[in-house]
Amino acid sequence: MPIDIACLSDAAVAAAAQRRLEPLGRVRPVARDAVLCRAGDPVDTLFMVRSGRYIGLLPLAGADGPVPVEEATAGAVVGLGDWLAGAPHAATVIAVAAGEVLEVPAAVLRARAAAEPDMALLLVGLLSNALRRCIAATDALRRGGVRERTVAYLLSLPVQRAPDGGGDSVRLPMSKKLVAAHLGMTQQSFSRVLKRLRDDGVVIQGRRVTIADRARLAGSALP
């Protein structure tokens, strides 16, 4: 039977995984700042993200605190790569925006994957999704300067209307120090870029960022 390439898309794999995994686990709400798992813990449970935003903090020797790694959003399965490698959780994963996750016991999933080849194939698809996201994020960091990376990140955050109706309002999901590390720059560079973006209609108040004109902001990062 020919392979249907459309069925291998990220969205299709995530949707298929949700249908297959939901009967095996339970859905639970996750509050902002809640910890899903900690670095070094065994992978007893996998977490499929239904909503919210989560980030892994990787402990590295010599670093000034844990280093943020790729964010997990809807469709991602936290702990999958570590579990398939037979390793403990590499990172501590926390919720930076409230949401829901589907908790699936690793032992249950292992038994299903051993008995059902299509389930095993689905796990390979999920791992492939994660790898593509990691490559895309790495490529974005390699290509863009500090301004381009900052603008792209701000435009990726969930939007709310500003209280006074003057543009869009977004909230940095973590401290500026962690955002800077996540974007591959120093905190000082990140702060300087935010100040320069004021000329493009960006107002910063703590973690709250108001964007007067998204199109103008996006254009400001073009070469």
C-alpha positions as CSV (number, residue, x, y, z in Angstrom):
1,M,0.0,0.0,0.0
2,P,1.5,3.4,-0.9
3,I,2.3,5.8,1.9
4,D,0.0,8.8,2.3
5,I,2.4,11.6,2.9
6,A,-0.4,13.9,4.1
7,C,-0.9,11.5,7.1
8,L,2.7,12.1,8.2
9,S,2.2,15.8,8.8
10,D,2.8,17.1,12.4
11,A,-0.9,17.9,12.8
12,A,-2.1,14.5,11.5
13,V,0.3,12.6,13.8
14,A,-0.6,14.7,16.8
15,A,-4.4,14.2,16.1
16,A,-3.9,10.4,15.7
17,A,-1.8,10.2,18.8
18,Q,-4.4,12.0,20.9
19,R,-7.1,9.6,19.7
20,R,-5.0,6.6,20.5
21,L,-3.6,7.8,23.8
22,E,-6.6,9.3,25.4
23,P,-8.2,5.9,26.4
24,L,-4.9,5.0,28.1
25,G,-4.6,7.9,30.4
26,R,-6.3,10.8,32.1
27,V,-6.6,14.5,31.4
28,R,-5.7,16.9,34.2
29,P,-5.5,20.7,34.4
30,V,-2.0,22.2,35.0
31,A,-1.7,25.5,36.7
32,R,0.9,28.1,35.7
33,D,4.3,27.4,37.4
34,A,3.4,23.8,38.1
35,V,6.1,21.2,37.6
36,L,5.3,18.3,35.2
37,C,8.6,16.4,35.9
38,R,12.0,17.0,37.3
39,A,15.4,16.3,35.8
40,G,16.8,13.0,36.9
41,D,13.4,11.5,37.7
42,P,12.5,8.2,36.0
43,V,10.0,8.5,33.1
44,D,7.1,6.8,34.7
45,T,4.5,9.0,33.0
46,L,4.3,10.7,29.6
47,F,2.5,14.0,29.2
48,M,0.8,14.8,25.9
49,V,0.1,18.6,25.8
50,R,-3.5,19.5,25.1
51,S,-3.2,23.2,25.8
52,G,-1.0,25.6,27.6
53,R,2.8,26.3,27.2
54,Y,5.6,24.4,28.9
55,I,9.3,24.8,29.0
56,G,12.2,22.5,29.9
57,L,15.0,23.7,32.1
58,L,18.2,21.8,31.5
59,P,20.8,21.7,34.3
60,L,24.2,22.3,32.8
61,A,27.5,22.3,34.7
62,G,29.1,25.8,34.6
63,A,25.9,27.6,33.5
64,D,24.4,30.4,35.5
65,G,21.3,28.4,36.5
66,P,19.3,25.9,34.4
67,V,19.2,26.6,30.6
68,P,15.8,26.7,28.9
69,V,15.3,24.3,26.0
70,E,12.5,24.0,23.5
71,E,9.0,24.9,24.6
72,A,6.2,22.3,24.4
73,T,2.8,23.3,23.1
74,A,-0.3,21.4,21.9
75,G,0.6,18.0,20.4
76,A,4.0,17.6,22.0
77,V,4.7,14.6,24.3
78,V,6.9,15.5,27.2
79,G,9.3,12.8,28.2
80,L,9.0,10.7,25.0
81,G,12.6,11.0,23.8
82,D,14.0,10.2,27.2
83,W,11.7,7.3,27.7
84,L,12.5,5.8,24.3
85,A,16.2,6.2,25.0
86,G,15.8,4.4,28.4
87,A,17.0,7.5,30.2
88,P,15.6,9.6,33.0
89,H,14.1,13.0,32.4
90,A,16.8,15.3,31.1
91,A,15.1,18.5,32.0
92,T,12.7,19.9,34.6
93,V,9.5,20.9,32.8
94,I,7.3,23.6,34.1
95,A,4.1,25.2,32.9
96,V,4.6,28.8,31.9
97,A,1.0,29.1,30.8
98,A,-1.9,27.2,32.4
99,G,-3.4,24.3,30.3
100,E,-4.2,20.6,30.2
101,V,-2.1,17.5,29.7
102,L,-3.0,13.9,29.0
103,E,-1.1,11.7,31.5
104,V,-0.2,8.2,30.1
105,P,1.5,5.6,32.3
106,A,4.7,4.6,30.6
107,A,4.2,0.9,31.4
108,V,0.8,0.9,29.7
109,L,2.1,2.6,26.6
110,R,5.1,0.2,26.5
111,A,2.8,-2.8,26.5
112,R,0.6,-1.4,23.8
113,A,3.5,-0.5,21.6
114,A,4.9,-4.0,22.0
115,A,1.6,-5.6,21.0
116,E,0.4,-3.1,18.3
117,P,2.8,-2.2,15.5
118,D,0.8,0.8,14.5
119,M,1.1,2.2,18.0
120,A,4.9,1.8,17.8
121,L,4.8,3.5,14.4
122,L,2.8,6.4,15.9
123,L,5.5,6.9,18.6
124,V,8.1,7.1,15.9
125,G,5.9,9.8,14.2
126,L,5.7,11.7,17.5
127,L,9.5,11.5,17.9
128,S,9.9,12.7,14.3
129,N,7.6,15.7,15.1
130,A,9.8,16.6,18.1
131,L,13.0,16.4,16.1
132,R,11.6,18.6,13.3
133,R,10.6,21.2,15.9
134,C,14.0,21.1,17.5
135,I,15.7,21.5,14.1
136,A,13.5,24.4,13.2
137,A,14.1,26.1,16.5
138,T,17.9,25.6,16.2
139,D,17.8,26.9,12.6
140,A,15.9,30.0,13.7
141,L,18.5,30.8,16.3
142,R,21.3,30.3,13.9
143,R,19.8,32.5,11.2
144,G,18.4,35.5,13.1
145,G,20.2,38.2,15.0
146,V,19.1,39.2,18.5
147,R,16.5,41.7,17.1
148,E,15.0,39.1,14.7
149,R,14.8,36.4,17.4
150,T,13.2,38.8,19.9
151,V,10.6,40.0,17.4
152,A,9.7,36.5,16.3
153,Y,9.3,35.4,19.9
154,L,7.1,38.3,20.9
155,L,4.9,37.7,17.9
156,S,4.6,34.0,18.8
157,L,3.1,34.6,22.2
158,P,-0.7,34.3,22.8
159,V,-2.4,37.6,22.3
160,Q,-5.0,39.5,24.3
161,R,-6.4,42.9,23.5
162,A,-4.7,45.7,25.5
163,P,-6.9,47.1,28.3
164,D,-7.2,50.5,26.6
165,G,-7.7,49.0,23.2
166,G,-4.4,50.3,21.9
167,G,-2.9,47.3,20.3
168,D,-2.2,43.7,21.4
169,S,-1.0,42.6,24.8
170,V,1.2,39.6,25.4
171,R,2.8,38.3,28.5
172,L,6.4,36.9,28.8
173,P,5.8,33.4,30.1
174,M,9.0,33.5,32.2
175,S,11.5,35.9,33.5
176,K,13.5,38.0,31.1
177,K,16.6,36.1,32.1
178,L,15.1,32.8,31.1
179,V,13.6,34.2,27.9
180,A,17.0,35.6,26.9
181,A,18.7,32.2,27.6
182,H,15.9,30.5,25.6
183,L,16.6,32.8,22.6
184,G,20.4,32.3,22.8
185,M,21.4,35.7,24.0
186,T,22.5,37.5,27.2
187,Q,20.0,39.2,29.4
188,Q,21.7,42.5,28.7
189,S,21.3,42.0,24.9
190,F,17.6,41.1,25.4
191,S,16.9,44.2,27.5
192,R,18.7,46.4,25.0
193,V,16.5,45.0,22.1
194,L,13.3,45.5,24.1
195,K,14.3,49.2,24.7
196,R,15.0,49.7,21.0
197,L,11.7,48.2,20.1
198,R,9.9,51.1,21.8
199,D,10.4,53.1,18.5
200,D,8.3,50.4,16.8
201,G,5.4,50.7,19.2
202,V,6.4,48.1,21.8
203,V,5.8,49.0,25.5
204,I,7.2,46.8,28.3
205,Q,5.8,46.8,31.8
206,G,7.3,44.0,33.8
207,R,6.3,40.8,31.9
208,R,3.5,42.5,30.1
209,V,4.3,43.7,26.5
210,T,2.0,45.8,24.5
211,I,2.4,45.8,20.7
212,A,0.8,48.7,19.0
213,D,1.0,47.3,15.4
214,R,2.0,43.7,14.8
215,A,2.6,44.3,11.1
216,R,4.9,47.2,11.8
217,L,6.8,45.2,14.4
218,A,7.2,42.2,12.0
219,G,8.5,44.6,9.4
220,S,11.0,46.1,11.7
221,A,12.9,42.8,11.8
222,L,13.2,42.4,8.1
223,P,16.6,42.8,6.5
